[in-house]
Amino acid sequence: MAGLIKFFRKNREEVGFGWMLTFLSSFGQTFLISIYVPEILKTFDISNGLFGSIYAIATVTSSVIMLSVGHLVDHKPIKKITILTVALLAVSSFLLGISHLSIAILIIALIGLRLTGQGLMSHISLTVMSRHYDLDRGKALSIASLGYAIGEAIFPIFISTLILWYDYQVAAMASAAFLLLYLFRLYFSDLTHFDKALELATKPSAGSLIREYKNLLKTKAFFILMPVSFALSFTITAVFFYQYVVVEDKGWSVSLYASFFTVYALTRVIFSIYGGVLVDKYSGKKMFRYYLIPFTLGLIPFAFSDSIFGALAFLILAGISVGMAGTVKSAVLAEVYGTEKLGTIRSVFTMFMVLSTALGPLIFGTLMDMGISFGSILFVTAIILMLIILNAQRISTLK
């Protein structure tokens, strides 16, 4: 841990940039957008199912767009693409603030939030940290990934308070203003040290980009790495999307369950930090084989326990896996594929990750509508995750 503190002091500005992007990615994450949902439903007088479909369409659209823009981080100045991304995220927040005027504006706002927030902000941060650092890559990624947990702790309180005092339009406008403040700060920042790796990079043609994507999808590594990345974001989004339905069905205290999220957030922070130390000590490949195990085990007590402490066990174990996920996944991509075209490669994985967050709630909701219990869904999911973990062991065969 002393090495991590020493590293942070020496690289405060560089890793601080990565941290800020993951922190601000909160504006496009499901956990924050979900706070707006009740007011949006009232404004447009639409059902949960219809909004879920709209949200899924927006998320899938953003994931497809990621493929055409994710490679920019490989050959464009980091400051330029970051300014553009933050500006578009601010515009998307503004559009959300005026979305009461038209459902078409709402859809455009959601696409923008998902693309620039969840997609590009995370993509730029983790790609730059992976490429800029080698020996200390795990430490850099772990500090950058802390932005997710801090955002989860701060922004829901900020947004829900504004909605309570005013309305969701004011909350969205305030979000846009907050992003513009950082945009002003970013304009005067020097990020040229992140562009050294771009000197040999050239913009790929559409044809070469398609060929690169096709070649990537044919590799053995892709079919080892992708299932784990897809499965975690798919399941965690679906579970958190419907968690309060389960809490109410089991007769648990909603307020007590909500308080458990403090433990989840703390666990995630600890393993966001510790995960980087483990990656630097053992390698991303080594940790990739095991980091999904705690989350998988945690699904069982959440599904079948009659005690609310089964939920606490799930949140602690989920915090371990989710905390390590950003660091481990980013490190292993750099180890397996190298850093020269890391932005292009990460854009494919980011697309599938964003796509999984759209499919998770949709598939879980459909199964629940068919009368299948949430516990049964989680049990089958845990079995599938165990098979995916077994498949992940094949990473040791990659050179």
Secondary structure, DSSP 8 states (H G I E B T S, - for coil): -HHHHHHHHHTHHHHHHHHHHHHHGGGGSHHHHHHHHHHHHHHHT--HHHHHHHHHHHHHHHHHHHHHHTTHHHHS-HHHHHHHHHHHHHHHHHHHHTGGG-HHHHHHHHHHIIIIIIIIIHHHHHHHHHHH-STTHHHHHHHHHHHHHHHHHHHHHHHHHHHHHS-HHHHHHHHHHHHHHHHHHHHT---GGGGGGGTT-----HHHHHHHHHHHHHSHHHHHHHHHHHHHHHHHHHHHHHHHHHHHHTT--HHHHHHHHHHHHHHHHHHHHHHHHHHHHH-HHHHHTTTTHHHHHHHHHHHH-SSTHHHHHHHHHHHHHHHHHHHHHHHHHHHHH-STTHHHHHHHHHHHHHHHHHHHHHHHHHHHHTT--HHHHHHHHHHHHHHHHHHHGGGGG--
